[in-house]
Structures are given as structure tokens and as C-alpha cells.
Amino acid sequence: MTRSLTALCIALSFLMLAGCKGDPATPEYWESGIQQSRRAEDRIRMVEAMRSSGKMDERFLPMLHGQLGTERKPEVRAALARALGDLKHASSVEPLTKALDPAAGDMPAQLANKAIVATLGAIGDRSAIPALVPLLRAKDNYTRIEAVQVLGDMKAKEAVEPLITLATDDTVEPFLNKKAIEALGDIGDGRAAPALVRMLTKERKGKSFYMESSFALYQLGAPAADALLQALEGQDADLLKWAKSNGVNPASYAMKAATVLGDLREKRAVATLLKQLAFTNTDPQIQALVRMQAADALARMRAQEAVKPLAGLVSETDATVRDSYVSALVRLGGRDALPALEKAAGTGDWYARELAVKGIAMLGDARELPLLQKLAAAEPARTAADCKLAEDEGCDDAAALGKQRADQIAGQSKLLEAAQACADNAGCWVQRMEKAEPRMLERAALEVGRSGAAEHAGALASRLGERDTEARLALVLAVGWLVEGSQDAAKKLREASLPTMRKQLADEQGNTRFVSVNEDLRRLVTTLDRP
């Protein structure tokens, strides 16, 4: 405010010195001041003072259009464009597009183009699209990036083909590729699907385009699912040819297409994903990654056919791999996997055993309390054995470590007791969410989400700011499951919770702790945005 008042005072002083008289509430007053200012910086100062005066309204449009048309200095054109951006009137589109300089070679002219494009975006009139599309080939990145953003915001289908070209262009900066990918997602045209599928695995100058491409494909919806299914099943001959020529392992599409199809809840992918749970490869890491991504996708779709094969995989002793299978089973729900989890709880190192115990606690009820007690009683001996075989964390006092781990196992009993009390009563689980610690919140959210009781979607959404990432992911998934089956619940959340979700995403942008889980939150926001 102080800066605005200062600018206004300086401009008014300049006008008085120049002998200018009149009413500052009229466009003629400011037009006189602009025209009497010989130096470009003085004209800019006048324009900024006019913007700060609070006097501008639609009466100023003809004057601003005229000044924009005759002004030679690009810096001043940029200031005039910003003033027109304050008014956001459709009549400004034509003078603004005429003021563009597609051949701009110096920095001031390029920044003027950027300001003009930004104003056209603020106005949002689609009549500007024909003038904006050629700017995707502008010489400077300032203008190109702004044009990409504006065309995406306008959902300009006329820009799809040049944006595809820009998104896949190896000669431009990766940041520009990424912005073009994001714009294609915002436009939502199915023509972009094949290019976006390719960009899932593309890397250049140490930059990956997976995050932008996967989200853009999610925004596309059904057209993306069609392309991803072909990629998942290895039936896209053009994609396979491209992958070979670019040194991309075909298994990459088994992993990455699976993830997006899981996000899209694409049931047509279930049969192929079930086969991928038995995927084999000479590279154990690739084999594990394909299986893990298939498990995650099937769990997001709540494909009950996956419970039996996943139960057969939890014997995996690698903790990272086991975690994927246990997490998938926990999301799917039900008691069928409990025998396999009980067996797994006695195998592998502590970290692998702990994951199996968590699965039991998240799926069982009071019937599993004796099992939990048995596992807790056996843990000190198992910890001692671990300490003899390898140098384990805390093994300076194996007895103390064994007791600590046994207590951790016993502490899971509260989840089993809650399951006994609530069973299938979603309202009871919602009550358990109040002041719940993260694991209780996680189980309660999943139980409510699987229940289909859409009337509780708002209660779940109110907890989406949870700091524990596993609990937050459970909440996001559960809300998504509920709104998928209820247009009424989706409408209520759209009205009551969507602004809060958007603010949360904005506030947490750049926070590495929430990067992964907030990608799921972004998808939920996109789902709620859809009519």
C-alpha cells in the first residue's frame, strides 16, 4: 500500500509540474499525463500510478487500447497490458493480439509479449487462441511458457497438436516439455494419449517426465485408459518400436501403465494385472517392481480376485517388497489373507516380520488376539537369533531390543479390539477416528471407505490434513472409493471440501514429505472437479 501511494504521489506531482489539470477519475487525465511523459520510465510510472489509483473502470478501455496501439517502447506496452489485465474485458483481445511481436528478439520485447499473453489469459476469451497458438514456436521461452500455460487454462483443443510437438521436442529445455505435458492434461484431448504414454518413461538431461505425464493421463480419463491398456498388454507396436529405438525396457510400461490404470480404476486391466503378479524377469529388481506396481494398482481398484495371489506373495522376505503386498492386502480388506500373514510374521528379519504383524492388525479382529500374544512372546528369541546372525540395529543389548519389539507387537492389539467393537459399522469407525493415532486412523479410514457408506465421506475429508503419510493415503483412497459410488457425496464434497483441498495442495507444494501422497490428493481433486 505504501509503495502504491508513493507511486501515485510521484505521478500526481509530475502532472502538476507539467501543468496538467483535470479529474484523476477520468481517462483523459491519465492520457494527458502519459502523452506528456517523454521518457519510457515516466510513462510506465504514470500507468502504474493509474492502476494504483483505484479509479480505473471500463471507461478507460478506449484510451488504453489507443495507447497500446501507438506505443513503441515494449516496456510501456507491457505496463499497458498489465493495466488491461486489471479490467479483464473482452474488447481488449484485438488490440492486445495486434500488439504482440512474434519476432521479438530482445529481452524487453520478449517480456512485453509475456505480459500481453498473461493478460489474454486473465481475460480468458477464446477469440485470442488463434493468435496464441503460433507463440508456441516463439524464439524466447518467456513467451512460449506463458502461451503454453494460457492455452492449457483455456482448454484450447486447437493447440493440442503443436503442444504434442513441444512436449516431445528433444531440442528444447526439459522445463518447457513439462509445461507442455501439463497443458495437454489440462486440455484433456485424447489425441495426446499416445505421446503422453511415451513420455512416462522418457528421461532427458537427468530429468524424468513421469510425474507430469502420469497426472496428465489421469486427467484425460477414458482415452488414456485405452492407450495404457495397449501399453500394459504389449500390444502397441508403435510404442514398442519407439521404446526399442530409445533404449527403454518394455517392462517399464508394465510398471508405469499399471500405476495410472490403478489410479483410473480401470477394471479392464484386472486380468492383465493379475498375470503380472507372477511376472518373471532375469533381473530380480525389475521382476519385483512389476509385481509391486501390479499389486498397488489392483488394491486401488479393490479387485478382490487379487487377494489369493497376493497372499501367496507375502512370504517374500525382502521388507520393501513385502510391504507392497501387505499394503495391497490391507486396502483390499477381508480375512482371507490372515493365514498367510501369520506364517509370514515368523519369517524374515524384524522389518519384514513387523510388516506381516501390521497386516494382521489391520485385517483381523479379537480372534487374532491370541496370535498377537504368541508372536509377541516369540519375538525376544527371534531378535536374539537375528543379532547372532548379523549386526542388527540396537544389538548391543539384544534382550532389551527383543522386549521393545515384543511390546510393539502387543501394542497392535488395540486395532483388533476396535475391529471387534465396530465390525462392519462405518459410523463406529468414524467415531474411532476422533483423536486416533495414525494406525487406528488408517484402519478406520479404510474400513469406512470399503463400507460404501458415502454419508461419511465428509468426515473422512475433514482429516485429509493428517501429517502421517500412510494415514493420509488411506483417507484419500477411502474418500475416492466413496465418491466413485455416490454422485451425491461427490457433489457435497465439491461444495464443502474442494477449496480446502486445493489450499492444502498449494500450502504443501514443495514439501518433500508429502510429494507422493499429495499426488493422490491431486487426483482426488481432479475427480471431484469432473462433472
C-alpha positions in Angstrom: 0.0 0.0 0.0 2.8 2.4 0.9 4.5 1.7 -2.4 1.3 2.3 -4.4 0.7 5.6 -2.6 4.2 6.7 -3.2 3.9 6.0 -7.0 0.6 7.8 -7.1 2.1 10.8 -5.3 5.1 10.9 -7.6 2.8 10.7 -10.7 0.5 13.4 -9.4 3.4 15.7 -8.6 4.7 15.1 -12.2 1.3 16.0 -13.6 1.2 19.2 -11.6 4.7 20.2 -12.7 3.7 19.6 -16.3 0.7 21.9 -15.8 -1.9 19.1 -16.3 -5.3 19.8 -14.8 -8.4 17.7 -14.6 -10.1 15.0 -12.7 -8.0 11.9 -11.8 -11.2 9.8 -12.1 -11.3 10.4 -15.8 -9.2 8.6 -18.5 -8.4 11.9 -20.1 -6.5 13.0 -17.1 -4.2 10.0 -17.2 -4.0 10.0 -21.0 -2.6 13.6 -20.9 0.0 12.6 -18.3 1.1 9.6 -20.3 1.4 11.6 -23.5 3.3 14.4 -21.9 5.9 11.9 -20.4 8.8 11.8 -22.9 10.8 9.1 -21.2 9.6 5.5 -21.2 10.2 5.1 -17.5 7.9 8.1 -16.8 5.1 6.7 -18.9 5.4 3.4 -17.1 5.3 5.3 -13.8 2.1 7.0 -14.9 0.5 3.7 -15.9 1.3 2.1 -12.6 0.0 5.1 -10.7 -3.2 4.9 -12.7 -3.5 1.2 -11.7 -2.9 2.1 -8.1 -5.4 5.0 -8.1 -8.5 2.8 -7.8 -10.2 5.0 -10.5 -9.9 2.6 -13.4 -13.0 1.2 -14.9 -14.4 0.3 -18.4 -14.4 4.0 -19.4 -10.6 3.7 -19.6 -10.6 0.9 -22.2 -10.6 3.0 -25.4 -7.8 5.2 -24.1 -5.7 2.2 -23.0 -6.4 0.5 -26.4 -5.3 3.6 -28.2 -2.1 4.0 -26.2 -1.2 0.3 -26.7 -1.6 0.7 -30.4 0.7 3.7 -30.7 3.3 2.9 -28.1 6.7 1.9 -29.5 8.5 1.1 -26.3 7.9 -2.6 -25.3 8.4 -1.8 -21.6 5.5 0.6 -21.8 3.4 -1.8 -23.8 3.9 -4.4 -21.0 2.7 -1.8 -18.4 -0.4 -1.0 -20.5 -1.1 -4.7 -21.0 -1.0 -5.2 -17.2 -3.5 -2.3 -16.8 -5.8 -4.0 -19.3 -5.4 -7.2 -17.3 -6.8 -5.4 -14.3 -10.0 -4.7 -16.3 -10.3 -8.1 -18.0 -12.6 -7.0 -20.8 -13.2 -9.0 -24.0 -12.9 -5.9 -26.1 -9.2 -5.8 -25.3 -8.4 -9.0 -27.1 -8.0 -7.5 -30.5 -5.7 -4.6 -29.5 -3.6 -6.9 -27.4 -3.1 -9.5 -30.1 -2.2 -6.7 -32.5 0.5 -5.5 -30.0 2.2 -9.0 -30.0 5.6 -9.2 -31.6 6.1 -12.8 -32.7 9.6 -12.0 -34.0 10.7 -10.3 -30.7 14.5 -10.6 -30.4 15.5 -8.6 -27.4 14.6 -9.0 -23.8 12.2 -6.0 -23.4 10.1 -7.1 -26.4 10.0 -10.7 -25.2 8.9 -9.6 -21.7 6.2 -7.4 -23.3 4.9 -10.4 -25.3 4.8 -12.4 -22.0 2.8 -9.6 -20.3 0.4 -9.4 -23.2 -0.1 -13.2 -23.2 -0.7 -13.2 -19.5 -3.4 -10.5 -19.9 -5.0 -12.5 -22.6 -5.0 -15.4 -20.2 -6.6 -13.3 -17.5 -9.3 -12.2 -19.9 -9.9 -15.8 -20.9 -11.7 -15.0 -24.2 -11.2 -17.9 -26.7 -11.0 -15.5 -29.6 -7.4 -15.0 -28.6 -6.5 -18.6 -29.3 -5.6 -18.2 -33.0 -3.0 -15.5 -32.0 -1.6 -17.6 -29.1 -1.0 -20.9 -30.8 1.8 -19.6 -33.1 3.6 -18.3 -30.0 4.3 -21.9 -29.1 7.1 -21.6 -31.7 8.3 -18.2 -30.3 12.1 -17.7 -30.1 12.0 -17.0 -26.4 11.0 -19.3 -23.6 9.3 -16.5 -21.6 6.6 -16.1 -24.2 6.4 -19.8 -25.0 5.9 -20.8 -21.4 3.2 -18.2 -20.8 1.4 -19.2 -24.1 1.5 -22.9 -23.0 0.0 -22.0 -19.6 -2.7 -19.9 -21.1 -3.7 -22.3 -23.8 -3.9 -25.1 -21.2 -6.1 -23.0 -18.9 -8.3 -22.2 -21.9 -8.5 -25.9 -22.7 -7.7 -24.9 -26.3 -8.1 -28.0 -28.4 -6.7 -26.0 -31.4 -3.3 -26.2 -29.5 -3.2 -29.9 -29.0 -1.0 -30.9 -32.0 1.6 -28.1 -31.5 1.7 -28.9 -27.8 2.3 -32.6 -28.5 5.2 -31.5 -30.7 6.5 -29.3 -28.0 6.1 -31.9 -25.3 8.2 -34.4 -27.2 10.8 -32.0 -28.6 14.3 -33.0 -27.6 15.8 -29.7 -28.6 14.0 -27.5 -26.0 14.6 -27.3 -22.3 13.0 -30.1 -20.2 11.0 -27.5 -18.3 9.3 -26.5 -21.5 8.5 -30.1 -22.2 7.0 -30.5 -18.8 4.8 -27.4 -19.1 3.5 -28.6 -22.5 2.7 -32.0 -20.9 0.8 -30.3 -18.1 -1.1 -28.2 -20.7 -2.1 -31.3 -22.6 -3.5 -32.7 -19.4 -5.5 -29.6 -18.7 -7.0 -29.6 -22.2 -7.9 -33.3 -21.8 -7.9 -34.2 -25.5 -7.5 -37.9 -26.3 -5.2 -37.2 -29.2 -2.4 -36.6 -26.6 -2.6 -40.0 -25.1 0.0 -41.9 -27.2 2.6 -39.1 -26.8 1.9 -38.9 -23.0 2.3 -42.7 -22.7 5.7 -42.5 -24.3 6.7 -39.6 -22.0 6.0 -41.8 -19.0 9.4 -43.4 -19.5 11.3 -40.6 -21.2 14.3 -39.1 -19.4 16.5 -36.3 -20.7 19.3 -34.2 -19.1 18.7 -36.1 -15.9 15.0 -35.1 -15.8 12.1 -37.5 -15.7 8.7 -36.6 -17.1 6.8 -39.4 -15.3 5.1 -37.3 -12.7 3.7 -34.8 -15.2 2.8 -37.4 -17.8 1.0 -39.8 -15.4 -1.1 -36.9 -14.0 -1.9 -35.7 -17.5 -3.0 -39.2 -18.5 -5.2 -39.3 -15.4 -6.8 -36.0 -16.5 -7.5 -37.5 -19.9 -9.5 -40.3 -18.4 -11.0 -42.9 -20.8 -8.9 -42.1 -23.9 -5.8 -42.5 -21.7 -7.1 -45.9 -20.4 -7.4 -47.2 -23.9 -3.8 -46.3 -24.8 -2.5 -47.5 -21.4 -4.2 -50.9 -21.8 -2.4 -51.5 -25.1 0.9 -50.5 -23.5 0.3 -52.7 -20.5 -0.5 -55.7 -22.6 2.4 -55.1 -25.0 0.0 -54.6 -28.0 1.1 -51.2 -29.1 3.5 -51.9 -31.9 4.4 -48.3 -32.5 5.2 -47.8 -28.8 7.4 -51.0 -28.6 9.3 -49.8 -31.7 9.8 -46.4 -30.1 10.9 -47.9 -26.8 13.5 -50.1 -28.6 14.9 -47.1 -30.5 15.1 -45.1 -27.3 16.6 -47.8 -25.2 13.5 -48.1 -22.9 13.0 -51.5 -21.3 9.5 -52.7 -22.3 8.9 -53.8 -18.7 8.8 -50.0 -17.8 5.3 -49.9 -19.3 4.2 -52.9 -17.3 5.1 -50.8 -14.2 4.1 -47.3 -15.2 0.9 -48.1 -17.2 -0.2 -50.2 -14.3 0.1 -47.3 -11.9 -2.1 -44.9 -14.0 -4.6 -47.6 -14.7 -4.9 -48.2 -11.0 -5.5 -44.5 -10.4 -8.2 -44.6 -13.1 -9.8 -47.6 -11.5 -9.8 -49.2 -15.0 -11.3 -52.7 -14.4 -10.4 -53.8 -17.9 -6.8 -54.1 -16.7 -7.5 -56.5 -13.9 -6.9 -59.7 -15.8 -3.5 -58.5 -17.1 -2.5 -57.1 -13.7 -3.3 -60.5 -12.1 -0.9 -62.1 -14.6 1.7 -59.5 -13.7 1.7 -60.7 -10.1 3.6 -63.7 -11.5 5.8 -61.7 -13.8 9.3 -63.1 -14.2 12.5 -61.4 -15.4 16.2 -62.3 -15.3 16.7 -59.1 -13.3 15.2 -59.6 -9.8 14.7 -55.9 -9.3 12.6 -55.5 -12.5 10.6 -58.6 -11.6 9.9 -57.2 -8.1 9.0 -53.7 -9.4 6.5 -55.0 -12.0 4.8 -57.2 -9.4 4.7 -54.5 -6.8 3.1 -52.0 -9.2 0.5 -54.6 -10.2 -0.3 -55.2 -6.5 -0.8 -51.5 -5.9 -3.0 -51.0 -8.9 -5.2 -54.0 -8.1 -5.6 -52.7 -4.5 -6.6 -49.2 -5.7 -9.3 -50.9 -7.8 -10.3 -53.1 -4.9 -10.1 -56.1 -7.1 -10.9 -59.0 -4.8 -9.6 -61.5 -7.3 -6.1 -60.4 -6.2 -6.4 -61.4 -2.6 -5.4 -65.1 -3.2 -2.3 -64.5 -5.4 -1.2 -61.6 -3.1 -1.5 -63.8 -0.1 0.9 -66.2 -1.8 3.5 -63.4 -2.2 3.7 -62.1 1.4 6.2 -64.8 2.2 8.7 -62.6 0.3 11.5 -61.8 2.9 12.7 -58.5 1.4 10.9 -55.9 3.6 10.4 -53.4 0.8 8.8 -55.9 -1.5 6.7 -57.5 1.3 5.5 -54.0 2.2 3.9 -53.6 -1.2 2.0 -56.9 -0.9 0.9 -56.4 2.7 -0.3 -52.8 1.9 -2.3 -54.1 -1.0 -4.0 -56.8 1.1 -4.8 -54.2 3.8 -6.5 -52.0 1.3 -8.4 -54.9 -0.2 -9.7 -55.9 3.2 -11.2 -59.2 4.4 -9.8 -62.1 6.4 -8.7 -64.4 3.6 -5.1 -63.4 3.8 -4.7 -63.8 7.6 -3.2 -67.4 7.5 -0.5 -66.3 5.0 0.3 -63.2 7.1 0.5 -65.4 10.3 3.1 -67.6 8.5 5.0 -64.5 7.2 5.1 -63.0 10.7 7.6 -65.7 11.7 9.9 -65.3 8.7 12.4 -62.8 7.5 14.1 -60.1 9.5 12.4 -57.8 12.1 11.3 -55.3 9.5 9.7 -58.0 7.3 8.1 -59.6 10.3 6.8 -56.3 11.6 5.0 -55.7 8.2 3.2 -59.0 8.5 2.1 -58.2 12.1 0.8 -54.9 10.8 -1.3 -56.7 8.2 -2.8 -59.0 10.9 -3.6 -55.9 13.0 -5.2 -54.1 10.0 -7.3 -57.1 8.9 -8.1 -59.1 11.9 -10.3 -58.7 15.0 -10.4 -60.2 18.5 -10.0 -63.7 17.2 -6.4 -62.7 16.4 -5.5 -61.5 19.9 -4.1 -64.9 20.9 -2.0 -64.9 17.8 -0.6 -61.4 18.6 0.3 -62.6 22.1 2.0 -65.6 20.7 4.1 -63.5 18.2 5.0 -61.1 21.0 6.1 -63.9 23.2 8.3 -65.4 20.4 9.9 -62.1 19.4 12.7 -61.8 22.0 14.1 -65.2 20.9 13.8 -64.2 17.2 15.6 -60.9 17.9 18.4 -62.7 19.7 18.8 -65.0 16.7 18.9 -62.1 14.4 21.6 -60.5 16.5 23.7 -63.6 16.3 23.4 -63.9 12.6 24.0 -60.3 11.7 24.9 -56.9 13.1 21.4 -55.6 13.9 20.5 -52.1 15.0 20.5 -51.9 18.8 22.1 -55.3 19.2 24.4 -54.1 22.0 21.5 -55.2 24.2 19.6 -57.9 22.4 17.4 -58.6 25.4 16.2 -55.0 25.6 15.7 -54.8 21.9 13.7 -58.0 21.9 11.4 -56.8 24.7 10.9 -53.4 22.9 9.9 -55.3 19.7 7.6 -57.6 21.7 5.9 -54.5 23.2 5.4 -53.1 19.7 3.6 -56.2 18.6 1.4 -56.4 21.7 0.6 -52.7 21.1 -1.2 -53.6 17.9 -4.0 -55.3 20.0 -6.0 -52.1 20.2 -6.7 -52.3 16.4 -8.0 -55.8 16.9 -10.2 -54.7 19.8 -11.6 -51.8 17.8 -12.4 -54.2 14.9 -14.3 -56.5 17.4 -16.3 -53.5 18.7 -17.1 -51.9 15.3 -17.1 -54.8 12.9 -18.9 -53.5 9.7 -20.4 -50.4 11.4 -19.0 -47.5 9.5 -20.4 -45.0 12.0 -18.5 -46.7 14.8 -15.2 -46.5 12.8 -15.8 -42.8 12.2 -16.1 -42.3 16.0 -12.8 -44.2 16.4 -11.2 -41.6 14.1 -11.5 -38.8 16.7 -8.1 -38.2 18.3 -6.9 -41.5 16.8 -3.2 -42.3 16.5 -2.1 -42.8 12.9 -2.5 -46.6 12.6 -6.0 -46.5 14.1 -6.9 -43.7 11.8 -5.5 -45.6 8.8 -7.6 -48.7 9.6 -10.7 -46.7 10.4 -10.5 -44.8 7.1 -10.1 -48.0 5.0 -13.0 -49.7 6.8 -15.3 -46.7 6.1 -14.1 -46.4 2.5 -14.7 -50.1 1.8 -18.1 -49.9 3.5 -19.6 -47.8 0.8 -21.3 -45.6 3.4 -21.0 -42.4 1.4 -22.6 -40.3 4.1 -19.3 -40.4 5.9 -17.2 -39.0 3.1 -17.2 -35.5 4.6 -15.9 -36.9 7.9 -13.0 -38.6 6.1 -12.3 -35.5 4.0 -12.1 -33.3 7.1 -9.0 -35.4 8.2 -7.1 -35.1 4.9 -4.5 -32.8 6.5 -3.2 -35.7 8.6 0.6 -35.5 8.9 1.2 -39.2 8.9 1.5 -40.1 5.2 0.2 -43.7 5.4 -2.9 -42.5 7.3 -3.4 -39.6 4.8 -3.1 -42.0 1.8 -5.7 -44.3 3.4 -8.0 -41.3 3.8 -7.5 -40.1 0.2 -8.2 -43.6 -1.1 -11.2 -44.1 1.1 -12.8 -40.7 0.1 -12.2 -41.7 -3.6 -13.9 -45.0 -3.1 -16.9 -43.4 -1.5 -17.4 -40.7 -4.2 -17.0 -43.2 -7.0 -20.2 -44.8 -5.9 -22.2 -41.7 -5.0 -22.8 -38.6 -7.1 -24.5 -37.0 -4.1 -21.4 -37.5 -1.9 -19.2 -36.1 -4.7 -21.4 -33.0 -5.1 -21.4 -32.3 -1.3 -17.6 -32.6 -1.1 -17.2 -30.5 -4.2 -19.1 -27.7 -2.4 -17.8 -28.2 1.1 -14.2 -29.6 0.9 -12.7 -28.8 -2.5 -11.4 -25.3 -1.6 -9.7 -26.7 1.5 -8.1 -29.5 -0.5 -6.8 -27.0 -3.1 -5.4 -24.8 -0.4 -3.7 -27.7 1.2 -2.0 -28.7 -2.0 -0.9 -25.1 -2.5 0.4 -24.7 1.0 2.3 -28.0 0.9 3.8 -27.6 -2.6 7.5 -28.3 -2.5 7.2 -30.1 0.8 9.2 -33.3 0.1 7.4 -35.2 2.9 4.1 -35.0 1.1 5.1 -35.2 -2.5 4.0 -38.7 -3.1 0.7 -38.8 -1.1 -0.3 -35.4 -2.5 -0.1 -36.8 -6.0 -3.1 -39.0 -4.9 -4.7 -35.9 -3.3 -4.4 -34.1 -6.7 -6.1 -36.9 -8.4 -8.9 -36.8 -5.9 -9.3 -33.1 -6.5 -9.4 -33.8 -10.3 -12.1 -36.5 -9.7 -14.3 -34.1 -7.7 -13.8 -31.4 -10.4 -15.3 -33.6 -13.1 -19.0 -33.0 -13.8 
